[in-house]
Amino acid sequence: MVAAGVFAKKRFCIKPYLFVLPMLLFAVVFVYYPFFRTFLNGFSLVNAQGRLLRYTGLDNFRYLFGRREFASALGNTLMLTTVNVPVTVVLSLTLAVIAAKKRTLSPLYETLFSLPMAVSMATAALIWKTMFNPTVGIVNRLLGTELGWFESRDTALGTLLTLTVWMGVGFNFLVFLSALRGISPDTVGAAQVDGAGRFQVFWHIRLPAIAPSVVYVASSNAVLALMTSGPVMIITQGGPSRATSTLIYMMYTSGYASGNDSLAACVSLVTFALTFAFTFLLLFLERDKVRGL
């Protein structure tokens, strides 16, 4: 009886780990091992078959930092991130504030505001490519121009930026809308009774209350902006003259097109460092507000 009780107790203790095991195996195979291998490739010479030939130290990074293509890709990626994040956050939050109060037509404009999240990246890229076509695009027809939006260095990156912002609005809108509607109406009502205006209620009550959601949206958008590659592959292929090349697109061309796994690994590690830095910075700037909730 005692032995049976001990066995049952051990089986009960092991059971939770059995549920976690599939997810853990998936993470090890598809996340942790690839990251570890990428780290090794970044500091090694790798042949066409992916075998590590010898340790090279920082030579791969010195070669990467000395390339003009890397400077262009890094600059474009940082530009996309630093513009995309605040614009997307502000636009999504504005739409959420407009839709926060339930009205008769709320389901209609809630659907319209969240519609971008229902469109795949490839489909959105093709739509944008057609809209900004210099001859048949609707944008040039409305403006009465014949600009090659994706063919000019002056407008290609900016036009690509509008696509990344539009694609991020839908999901962010839903996050902000849920957070705003989760605020107690009694708190807002008490502030209004005390004479607080709409801006004061938003700035001093609603915005601090949804600070965790703001941090989450800003962090996720920063990661997505740093990982921008799909629209570049479909629309511009990094052109014209590397005006839209990004770090992830450079990683793709270095690894798959050129077979230089060491260079691709270095680009991946640089992108990871930037992603970690942006996320840490956002959490650091908002830590007081998040901890106070």
N, C-alpha and C positions, 0 to 999 in steps of 0.2 A: 504493500500500500504506500509505504513511504517512497519507494523507488518510483512508483507510478506518478505520485504527486510531484516529485522532482522533475521527471520527464515532461509532464504536462506544463510545468512552470517554464522549463527551458524552451519547449515548443512555442509557448505563448510569447516568450521574449524574442524568439527568432522571427516570428511571423511578420512584424512590421518591416524588418529589413528585407524580407522576401518581396514585399510590395515595392520597395525602393530600388531593388536590384536591377530591374529592367531599365529604369530611367538612368541609373548610375552607369550601367554598361553602355547605354546610348551616349551619355555625356563623355565617357572615357574614349570611346571609339571615334566619335564625330566632333568632339570639342577639345578635350585635353590633349589627346595624342597628336592631332594635327597642329595644335599650338606649339607643343614641345618640338615637333619635327620642323616646324617653320622657324623656331628659335635656333635650332641646330643648323638649318640651311643658311640662315642669315650670317653665320660666322664660319661657314665652310665653303669649300669648292665642291659643287655638285655636278655630276655628269648628266648626259641626256637621259639615262635610265633612272635618275633620282638617287644615285648612290653617293654617299659622302666620300670624297677622295682625300681631302686633307683640311686641317684647321687653318683658317686664314686671318683670324682675329678681326680687326676693324677694317680690313682692306676693302671688303664689299661695301661698307658704309661710306668710306672715303670716295670710292668710285661713284657711288650713287649721288652723294652730295655735290660732286663736281660736274654732274651732267645738267645741261640746260633744260632738258626735258623734265627733270625732277623739280627744278625751280619753278617751271611753269605749272606743273601739276600741283605742287604744294600751294602756290599762290592762288590758283583757281579754287582749290578745295577750301582754303581758308576764307576766300571771298564768299563762296557759296554758303559756308557755315555761319559766318558772322552776320550775313544779311538774312539768310533764310530763317534762322532761329527767332530773332526778335520780330521780324515781319509776320511769320506764321503764328507766333504766340499772340501778338497783338490783334491780328485779324481774326483768329479763332475765338479769342476771348471777347472781342467786340460782338461777333455774331452770337455767341452764347449769352451775353448780357441782353441782347435784343430779344432773344427767344426764351429767356428764363421765365418770364411770366406767361402762364398758359392762357391762350386765347382760342377763339373758334378756329382760326386758320393755323394754329400751332403745328399740327401734323404736316401741313403742306410745306411750310418753310423749314421745318426741322428736316424733312426729307431732302429738300433742295440743298440745304447747308451741308448735310452729311453725304450727299451724293458722290463726291470725289473718291471716297473710300471704297465705293462699289466698282470703280473702274481700275482695271489692272494697269501696271506700269507700262507694259508694252503697248497696250491700246491707247493710253493717254499720250505716249510719246508719238505714236503715229498720227493721232489727232492734232497734236501741236505742230508736227511737221507739215501737215496739210494746211492748217490754219495760217501758218506763217510762210507758206510757199510764195516766192516772189511773183509768180504769174497767176496762179489760180487761188491763192490764199484769201480768206475772207478778211483778214486783218488789213492787208494792203488795199482791198476794195473799199473798206470802211474809211480808211485814212486817206485814200486817193494817192497812194504812193506805190513804188515798185521796188521796195527794199528787199534785199536778200538777208533776212533776219539771221539765219543760221550760216550764211556764207560770208558774213562780214565779221572781222575781229572786234569791231566796236559794239556790235549788238548780239553776237552769238551767246556769250556767257549770260548776259542779262535776260535774254529770251529763255534760255535753259533754266534760269533761276525762277522765272514765273511759273514754269511747269512744276518744279519741286515744291514751290509754295502752295500751288493749287492742290497738288496731290496730298499734302499734309493737313489741309484745313479740315477735311471731313472727320477724321478720327479725333483730332484735337478738339473740335467743336463739341463732340459728344462727351468727351472727358470733362470739359469745362461746364457744359450744360448740366451734367449729373452733379458736379460739385456745387454749382450755384443753387440748384434746386434742393440740395441737401442741407442748406443753411436754414436754421429755424426762423420762421416768419415772425415769431415773437421778438427775436433779437432785433430784426430790421424794423419792426413796428415800434419798438421802444425807442430806437434812435430817431425815428421820424417824429414821434411824439415830442421828443426833446428838442426838435427844431433842426435836425440834421437834413441837409439837402441830398439829392441823388448822388452827387460826386462824393460828398463826405461819407455817405453810407457805403458806397462802393470802395473807397480808398481805406477807410478805417475798420470796416466790418467784413465786407464780402471778400476783398482781396486777401487780407490776412487769413481768413477762414479757408480759402482755397489754395494757400501757399504750397502745400504738398503736391497738389495737382499741377500747379505752375512749374514746380521743379521737375516733376515727372515729364511733362510735355516738353519743356525746354531741353532736358537731357536726352530724351528719345529723339527729338528733332535734330539735336547736335550729332548724335550717332548716325542717323539716317543721312544727314547732309555730308558728313565725312565719308560715308560709304557710297556716295553717288557714283553710279557707273552705268546703270541700265539706259537712261536717256542718252548718255554720251555714245554708247555702243550703237543704239538704234538710229539716232538722228545725225550726229556730227562726226563720229569716230575720232574724237579728239581735236578736230579741225575747227576753223581754218588756222593753220600754222600753230597748232597746240593751244589755241585760245580757249578751248573747252576741255582740255585733258585734265583728268583728276587722278588722285593717287591710286584709287582702286582700278581705274582704267589702265593706268601705267603698269600696275601689278599684273593685270590680265594680259596686256601686250607683251610684257617681259617674260611671263611664265608660259603662256599658251602659244603665243605667236612666235616668240624668239627662242623659247626653250631655256631661258636663263633663270633657273629656279632660285639661285642664290640672290639675284637682283630682285626677283619678285618677293622673296622672303623678307628682304630688307625693307622694301616698300610696305609690306604688311605690318612689320614691327613698328615702323614709323607711324603708320596710321593708327595702330593700337595705342601707341604712346599718346598721340594727339587726342584720341577718343577718351582715354582715361583722364587726361589733363582737363579736357572740357567738362567732363562729368564731375570730376572732383571740384573744379572751380565753381560750378553751379551749386553743388551741395554745400560748399564752404560759404558762399554768399548768402544762402538761404537757411543756414543751419539754425539760427536763432529763432526764426519764425516757425520752422517746422517743429523744433523742440518745444516751443511754447504752446503747441496745440495738443 
